[in-house]
Amino acid sequence: MGKASSICIGAARGLQYLHVGTKRKIIHQNLQSMRILLDENWVAKVTGFEFSRMLPKNVSSTNTNTFVADNAGYMAPEYLASAKLTEKSDVYSFGVILLEVLCGRKPMIMTRDEDQVNLVRWFKKNIERGTVDHIIDPNLADKIAPECLKEFVMVAEKCVRDEGIERPSTDDILSCLRSAL
């Protein structure tokens, strides 16, 4: 999990910079795994800013009329319902990326059984059942200490909560991922 954790931490750092490291907050809006590139040293770089929104100072959200079609599996519930973008919309998308790493699969697979099509729903059902260990990528489960895996699962679960207010900040995500590493 070492490289995967480092990549996730690097991506979280990039997202944190967009949300709190610039004079004006930037909402990515199209965050997905293919938007995280790696340099020659395996350092993660967040890319794909064509749909990003820069928020005025002291404004925490914005509405958009741009629906990014290839982003369906990564979209936060509040974005789907009202086109409202916040930092927490990006956090949800980042949580989906963490689930991709944990489970070794894409967010949407239409050829799966109905209850497995959507990665987030499948993950949440397995959390409820206490069977989340059954959906972790076997290549990952063999290479990570159980307490680190538990922390990583906990961070991902918080990121994909239905209510934005219940999702962690990018600062909290970064801290938890570092702890899991």
C-alpha positions as CSV (number, residue, x, y, z in Angstrom):
1,M,0.0,0.0,0.0
2,G,3.0,2.2,0.3
3,K,3.0,3.7,-3.2
4,A,-0.8,3.8,-3.4
5,S,-0.9,5.6,0.0
6,S,1.7,8.1,-1.1
7,I,-0.2,8.8,-4.3
8,C,-3.4,9.3,-2.4
9,I,-1.6,11.6,0.0
10,G,-0.2,13.6,-2.9
11,A,-3.6,13.9,-4.5
12,A,-5.1,15.0,-1.2
13,R,-2.4,17.6,-0.9
14,G,-3.2,18.9,-4.4
15,L,-6.9,19.1,-3.5
16,Q,-6.1,20.8,-0.2
17,Y,-4.1,23.5,-2.0
18,L,-7.0,24.2,-4.3
19,H,-9.4,24.6,-1.3
20,V,-7.2,26.5,1.2
21,G,-3.8,27.2,-0.3
22,T,-4.8,29.9,-2.8
23,K,-6.2,33.4,-2.4
24,R,-9.5,32.3,-3.9
25,K,-10.9,28.9,-3.2
26,I,-11.0,26.6,-6.3
27,I,-13.6,23.9,-6.7
28,H,-12.3,21.3,-9.1
29,Q,-15.8,19.9,-10.1
30,N,-14.3,17.1,-12.3
31,L,-12.1,15.2,-9.9
32,Q,-11.7,11.6,-10.9
33,S,-8.8,9.1,-10.9
34,M,-7.9,9.8,-14.5
35,R,-7.3,13.5,-13.4
36,I,-4.5,12.4,-11.1
37,L,-1.2,12.1,-13.0
38,L,2.1,10.9,-11.7
39,D,5.5,12.4,-12.4
40,E,8.7,10.4,-13.0
41,N,9.0,10.0,-9.2
42,W,5.5,8.8,-8.7
43,V,4.4,12.1,-7.2
44,A,0.7,12.8,-7.7
45,K,-0.4,15.9,-9.6
46,V,-4.1,17.0,-9.8
47,T,-5.0,18.0,-13.4
48,G,-8.1,18.7,-15.5
49,F,-9.2,22.1,-14.5
50,E,-11.4,22.9,-17.5
51,F,-14.6,22.8,-15.4
52,S,-13.1,24.3,-12.2
53,R,-14.7,27.2,-10.5
54,M,-12.9,29.9,-8.6
55,L,-15.0,31.2,-5.8
56,P,-15.0,34.8,-4.6
57,K,-13.5,35.5,-1.2
58,N,-15.8,34.4,1.7
59,V,-18.1,32.4,-0.6
60,S,-18.3,28.7,0.1
61,S,-20.4,27.4,-2.7
62,T,-21.6,28.1,-6.3
63,N,-24.2,26.7,-8.6
64,T,-23.2,25.5,-12.0
65,N,-25.0,24.8,-15.2
66,T,-22.2,22.6,-16.5
67,F,-22.9,18.9,-16.1
68,V,-19.8,16.8,-16.7
69,A,-21.2,13.6,-18.3
70,D,-18.1,11.4,-17.8
71,N,-18.0,12.2,-14.1
72,A,-21.3,10.4,-13.1
73,G,-19.8,7.9,-10.6
74,Y,-17.8,10.7,-8.8
75,M,-20.6,13.2,-8.3
76,A,-21.8,14.2,-4.9
77,P,-25.5,13.7,-4.2
78,E,-26.0,17.5,-3.6
79,Y,-24.4,18.3,-7.0
80,L,-26.7,15.8,-8.7
81,A,-29.8,17.2,-7.0
82,S,-29.1,20.9,-7.2
83,A,-25.9,21.6,-9.3
84,K,-24.5,23.1,-6.1
85,L,-20.7,22.9,-5.9
86,T,-18.7,23.2,-2.6
87,E,-15.4,21.9,-1.3
88,K,-17.4,18.9,0.0
89,S,-18.4,18.1,-3.5
90,D,-14.7,17.6,-4.3
91,V,-14.3,15.7,-1.1
92,Y,-17.0,13.2,-2.2
93,S,-15.2,12.8,-5.5
94,F,-11.9,12.2,-3.7
95,G,-13.6,9.6,-1.6
96,V,-14.7,7.7,-4.7
97,I,-11.0,7.8,-5.8
98,L,-10.0,6.3,-2.4
99,L,-12.7,3.5,-3.0
100,E,-11.2,2.8,-6.4
101,V,-7.8,2.3,-4.8
102,L,-9.3,0.1,-2.0
103,C,-11.5,-2.0,-4.1
104,G,-9.5,-2.1,-7.4
105,R,-12.5,-1.2,-9.6
106,K,-14.1,1.7,-11.4
107,P,-17.0,3.7,-9.8
108,M,-19.6,2.4,-12.2
109,I,-19.7,-1.0,-13.8
110,M,-22.9,-1.6,-15.7
111,T,-22.3,-5.3,-16.3
112,R,-22.3,-6.1,-12.5
113,D,-25.2,-7.3,-10.5
114,E,-27.6,-4.4,-9.7
115,D,-26.3,-4.0,-6.1
116,Q,-22.7,-3.8,-7.4
117,V,-23.1,-1.3,-10.3
118,N,-22.3,1.8,-8.2
119,L,-19.1,1.5,-6.1
120,V,-20.2,3.9,-3.4
121,R,-23.5,2.1,-2.8
122,W,-21.8,-1.3,-2.9
123,F,-19.2,-0.1,-0.4
124,K,-21.8,1.3,1.9
125,K,-23.8,-1.9,1.9
126,N,-20.8,-3.8,2.8
127,I,-19.9,-1.4,5.6
128,E,-23.5,-1.9,7.0
129,R,-23.2,-5.7,6.7
130,G,-19.7,-5.7,8.3
131,T,-18.3,-7.4,5.1
132,V,-16.1,-4.6,3.8
133,D,-13.1,-6.9,4.0
134,H,-14.7,-9.0,1.2
135,I,-14.6,-6.1,-1.3
136,I,-11.0,-4.9,-0.7
137,D,-8.7,-5.6,-3.6
138,P,-6.9,-8.8,-2.5
139,N,-3.6,-7.5,-3.8
140,L,-4.0,-4.6,-1.4
141,A,-5.3,-6.5,1.6
142,D,-2.2,-8.7,1.7
143,K,0.2,-5.7,1.7
144,I,-1.2,-3.5,4.4
145,A,-1.4,-3.7,8.1
146,P,-5.0,-4.3,9.3
147,E,-5.0,-1.1,11.5
148,C,-3.8,1.0,8.5
149,L,-6.5,-0.6,6.2
150,K,-9.1,0.2,8.8
151,E,-8.0,3.9,8.9
152,F,-8.0,4.1,5.1
153,V,-11.5,2.5,5.0
154,M,-12.8,5.0,7.6
155,V,-11.4,8.0,5.7
156,A,-13.1,6.8,2.5
157,E,-16.4,6.2,4.3
158,K,-16.4,9.7,5.7
159,C,-15.6,11.2,2.3
160,V,-18.6,9.6,0.6
161,R,-21.2,10.4,3.2
162,D,-24.5,11.6,1.7
163,E,-24.5,14.9,3.5
164,G,-21.7,17.3,2.6
165,I,-21.6,18.7,6.2
166,E,-20.7,15.2,7.4
167,R,-17.7,14.9,5.1
168,P,-14.2,15.8,6.4
169,S,-12.2,18.8,5.3
170,T,-9.1,18.2,3.1
171,D,-7.0,19.0,6.1
172,D,-8.6,16.2,8.0
173,I,-8.3,13.8,5.0
174,L,-4.6,14.5,4.7
175,S,-4.0,14.0,8.4
176,C,-5.9,10.7,8.4
177,L,-4.2,9.4,5.3
178,R,-0.8,10.3,6.8
179,S,-1.8,8.4,9.9
180,A,-2.8,5.4,7.9
181,L,0.5,5.4,6.0
